[in-house]
Amino acid sequence: MTDPPEVALARKRKKIALYFWGISLGLLVLGFLSWLFLFRFVEYTDDAYVGGNQVYITPLHSGFVTSIHTDDTFLAERGELLVELDRTDANISFDRAKEDLANATRQVCQMFHQVFAYQSEIEIKKAQLVKAVQDYQHRWGVLAAGGVSVEDYQHSVAALRSNFYGLRRTEILFEKALSLVQGTSVSNHPLVLAAADRMRDAWVYLYRCNIYSPVLGLVSQRTIQVGMWVPAGTLLMSVIPLDQIWVNANFKETQLRHMKIGQKVWVTSDLYGRGVVFHGTIVGLPGAAGNAFSLLPPQNLSGNWIKIVQRLPVRVALDPEELKVHPLRIGLSMEATVDLRDQGGLLVPTSTKGSPLYETPIFEKEEIGDRSYIDSVIRENMDTTLGRYAQDPLYLESLHMSLPPLIESVCLSNEMPPLPEVKKPAEAVRAEETPAELLSPWGAQQKENHWQEYLTQLEKKEPTQETCQIDILTPWGPHRDAYWNEFFRELEAR
């Protein structure tokens, strides 16, 4: 016996409703359990992009581009030559620096020789001063006995002072010249070192006419052509190292509540699809939201403000081995899912450990060979007689000559030293003690002496007619007394 159609239809509807509500309840329970054990520990975003380092290639000095050795999308090895600039100016600067170094070396050698020249001159001045001291002492000793004149003695004092100050002047010039080279060698003299530094700068300037790739990566953004004039700092191209790639996942601020450094991340790309999953790790949480770095940051006081949920870029490091198999490019779109179950990480790092290190050794080659070349220029221009002081510093003591206090006081005094007491000869003493009347040609004693001498001469002569005729007029005539008295009066008047 079959049920009426109405009963069968009602039973069927009841069964369908039972299945519907049973399935719905099952799905609801399954969804709740999924959220309870899985989805509540997961944060997802499709606002994620590949980030990486872009190494910009720029010249350190201006010049014309003479050669380009690569192009966009091509691989550049680390240390590979990318661009060449014109070397004309660099060669001129290098030659000028070489000439300056040669001149500086010769000048320093001249300074060393000047010191030795003054050193020899000091010895000559010392010998001259010793001679002047001896001359002064000898004249001082005999001046009291009247052996030399006062003028000769004064000349010896002047010669002593002249030689003394000549020696002092030479000693000062010696100290002045020595101060420029004391404690230094030719190679380590400040003038030579300064010229050597200028030559090193010219060496590096010439080396930098060739521009090399600092990293291994793909070339992009080539903006230059051969023959173009490029100022210093102009972007020539960029090199993107494919091993320095990460993902910036822009999560909402409400999704960052339970995110910590060190949590695991599953990342997929639009390039490879969801079949290729990259396994990453959160290595850093941002210090500011993206709107803080915008061209017009929000300013609620000026009205430039709208309440929206902000996004912050979370940095996710990827597995290098996976990147070798499936390399990514900067700017690709990604989807990121973060596992929040690990809450043992930090919100802010407490040390620098784990920070990435980016370095390149190519610039260490800039000065390879410059030291040996500079040394060769110094050797070519250094005086061979100064080979001892090429590397060994010069050390000389002061050559000041000390004199006895008495001699030094004579040299330093501005006045003539006092004359010693002169001992006069006996004849001079007797002459001073005899009255001037007796010593003068017209004194009384001398008159008598002259008169007796004339009389003696007359007595020895025989009288002649000539003498008799002029006897009255001669000093020995009859009026000889009047004659001589008048003669001596005229002498005394003169």
Secondary structure in CASP SS format (residue, H / E / C, confidence):
PFRMAT SS
TARGET T0000
AUTHOR 0000-0000-0000
METHOD secondary structure of the structure
MODEL  1
M C 1.00
T C 1.00
D C 1.00
P C 1.00
P H 1.00
E H 1.00
V H 1.00
A H 1.00
L H 1.00
A H 1.00
R H 1.00
K H 1.00
R H 1.00
K H 1.00
K H 1.00
I H 1.00
A H 1.00
L H 1.00
Y H 1.00
F H 1.00
W H 1.00
G H 1.00
I H 1.00
S H 1.00
L H 1.00
G H 1.00
L H 1.00
L H 1.00
V H 1.00
L H 1.00
G H 1.00
F H 1.00
L H 1.00
S H 1.00
W H 1.00
L H 1.00
F H 1.00
L C 1.00
F H 1.00
R H 1.00
F H 1.00
V E 1.00
E E 1.00
Y E 1.00
T E 1.00
D E 1.00
D E 1.00
A E 1.00
Y E 1.00
V E 1.00
G E 1.00
G E 1.00
N C 1.00
Q C 1.00
V E 1.00
Y E 1.00
I E 1.00
T C 1.00
P C 1.00
L C 1.00
H C 1.00
S C 1.00
G E 1.00
F E 1.00
V E 1.00
T E 1.00
S E 1.00
I E 1.00
H C 1.00
T C 1.00
D C 1.00
D C 1.00
T C 1.00
F C 1.00
L E 1.00
A E 1.00
E C 1.00
R C 1.00
G C 1.00
E C 1.00
L E 1.00
L E 1.00
V E 1.00
E E 1.00
L E 1.00
D C 1.00
R C 1.00
T H 1.00
D H 1.00
A H 1.00
N H 1.00
I H 1.00
S H 1.00
F H 1.00
D H 1.00
R H 1.00
A H 1.00
K H 1.00
E H 1.00
D H 1.00
L H 1.00
A H 1.00
N H 1.00
A H 1.00
T H 1.00
R H 1.00
Q H 1.00
V H 1.00
C H 1.00
Q H 1.00
M H 1.00
F H 1.00
H H 1.00
Q H 1.00
V H 1.00
F H 1.00
A H 1.00
Y H 1.00
Q H 1.00
S H 1.00
E H 1.00
I H 1.00
E H 1.00
I H 1.00
K H 1.00
K H 1.00
A H 1.00
Q H 1.00
L H 1.00
V H 1.00
K H 1.00
A H 1.00
V H 1.00
Q H 1.00
D H 1.00
Y H 1.00
Q H 1.00
H H 1.00
R H 1.00
W H 1.00
G H 1.00
V H 1.00
L H 1.00
A C 1.00
A C 1.00
G C 1.00
G C 1.00
V C 1.00
S C 1.00
V H 1.00
E H 1.00
D H 1.00
Y H 1.00
Q H 1.00
H H 1.00
S H 1.00
V H 1.00
A H 1.00
A H 1.00
L H 1.00
R H 1.00
S H 1.00
N H 1.00
F H 1.00
Y H 1.00
G H 1.00
L H 1.00
R H 1.00
R H 1.00
T H 1.00
E H 1.00
I H 1.00
L H 1.00
F H 1.00
E H 1.00
K H 1.00
A H 1.00
L H 1.00
S H 1.00
L C 1.00
V C 1.00
Q E 1.00
G C 1.00
T C 1.00
S C 1.00
V C 1.00
S C 1.00
N C 1.00
H C 1.00
P H 1.00
L H 1.00
V H 1.00
L H 1.00
A H 1.00
A H 1.00
A H 1.00
D H 1.00
R H 1.00
M H 1.00
R H 1.00
D H 1.00
A H 1.00
W H 1.00
V H 1.00
Y H 1.00
L H 1.00
Y H 1.00
R C 1.00
C C 1.00
N E 1.00
I E 1.00
Y E 1.00
S C 1.00
P C 1.00
V C 1.00
L C 1.00
G E 1.00
L E 1.00
V E 1.00
S E 1.00
Q C 1.00
R C 1.00
T C 1.00
I C 1.00
Q C 1.00
V C 1.00
G C 1.00
M C 1.00
W E 1.00
V E 1.00
P C 1.00
A C 1.00
G C 1.00
T C 1.00
L C 1.00
L C 1.00
M E 1.00
S E 1.00
V E 1.00
I E 1.00
P C 1.00
L C 1.00
D C 1.00
Q C 1.00
I E 1.00
W E 1.00
V E 1.00
N E 1.00
A E 1.00
N E 1.00
F E 1.00
K E 1.00
E H 1.00
T H 1.00
Q H 1.00
L H 1.00
R C 1.00
H C 1.00
M C 1.00
K C 1.00
I C 1.00
G C 1.00
Q C 1.00
K E 1.00
V E 1.00
W E 1.00
V E 1.00
T E 1.00
S E 1.00
D C 1.00
L C 1.00
Y C 1.00
G E 1.00
R E 1.00
G E 1.00
V E 1.00
V E 1.00
F E 1.00
H E 1.00
G E 1.00
T E 1.00
I E 1.00
V E 1.00
G E 1.00
L C 1.00
P C 1.00
G C 1.00
A C 1.00
A C 1.00
G H 1.00
N H 1.00
A H 1.00
F H 1.00
S C 1.00
L C 1.00
L C 1.00
P C 1.00
P C 1.00
Q E 1.00
N C 1.00
L C 1.00
S C 1.00
G C 1.00
N E 1.00
W C 1.00
I C 1.00
K C 1.00
I C 1.00
V C 1.00
Q C 1.00
R E 1.00
L E 1.00
P E 1.00
V E 1.00
R E 1.00
V E 1.00
A E 1.00
L E 1.00
D C 1.00
P H 1.00
E H 1.00
E H 1.00
L H 1.00
K H 1.00
V H 1.00
H C 1.00
P C 1.00
L C 1.00
R C 1.00
I C 1.00
G C 1.00
L C 1.00
S E 1.00
M E 1.00
E E 1.00
A E 1.00
T E 1.00
V E 1.00
D E 1.00
L C 1.00
R C 1.00
D C 1.00
Q C 1.00
G C 1.00
G C 1.00
L C 1.00
L C 1.00
V C 1.00
P C 1.00
T C 1.00
S C 1.00
T C 1.00
K C 1.00
G C 1.00
S C 1.00
P C 1.00
L C 1.00
Y C 1.00
E C 1.00
T C 1.00
P C 1.00
I H 1.00
F H 1.00
E H 1.00
K H 1.00
E C 1.00
E C 1.00
I C 1.00
G C 1.00
D H 1.00
R H 1.00
S H 1.00
Y H 1.00
I H 1.00
D H 1.00
S H 1.00
V H 1.00
I H 1.00
R H 1.00
E H 1.00
N H 1.00
M C 1.00
D C 1.00
T H 1.00
T H 1.00
L H 1.00
G H 1.00
R H 1.00
Y H 1.00
A C 1.00
Q C 1.00
D C 1.00
P C 1.00
L E 1.00
Y C 1.00
L C 1.00
E C 1.00
S C 1.00
L C 1.00
H C 1.00
M C 1.00
S C 1.00
L C 1.00
P C 1.00
P H 1.00
L H 1.00
I H 1.00
E H 1.00
S H 1.00
V H 1.00
C H 1.00
L H 1.00
S C 1.00
N C 1.00
E C 1.00
M C 1.00
P C 1.00
P C 1.00
L C 1.00
P C 1.00
E C 1.00
V C 1.00
K C 1.00
K C 1.00
P C 1.00
A H 1.00
E H 1.00
A H 1.00
V H 1.00
R H 1.00
A H 1.00
E H 1.00
E H 1.00
T C 1.00
P C 1.00
A H 1.00
E H 1.00
L H 1.00
L H 1.00
S C 1.00
P C 1.00
W C 1.00
G C 1.00
A H 1.00
Q H 1.00
Q H 1.00
K H 1.00
E H 1.00
N H 1.00
H H 1.00
W H 1.00
Q H 1.00
E H 1.00
Y H 1.00
L H 1.00
T H 1.00
Q H 1.00
L H 1.00
E H 1.00
K H 1.00
K C 1.00
E C 1.00
P C 1.00
T C 1.00
Q H 1.00
E H 1.00
T H 1.00
C H 1.00
Q H 1.00
I C 1.00
D C 1.00
I C 1.00
L C 1.00
T C 1.00
P C 1.00
W C 1.00
G C 1.00
P C 1.00
H C 1.00
R H 1.00
D H 1.00
A H 1.00
Y H 1.00
W H 1.00
N H 1.00
E H 1.00
F H 1.00
F H 1.00
R H 1.00
E H 1.00
L H 1.00
E H 1.00
A H 1.00
R C 1.00
END
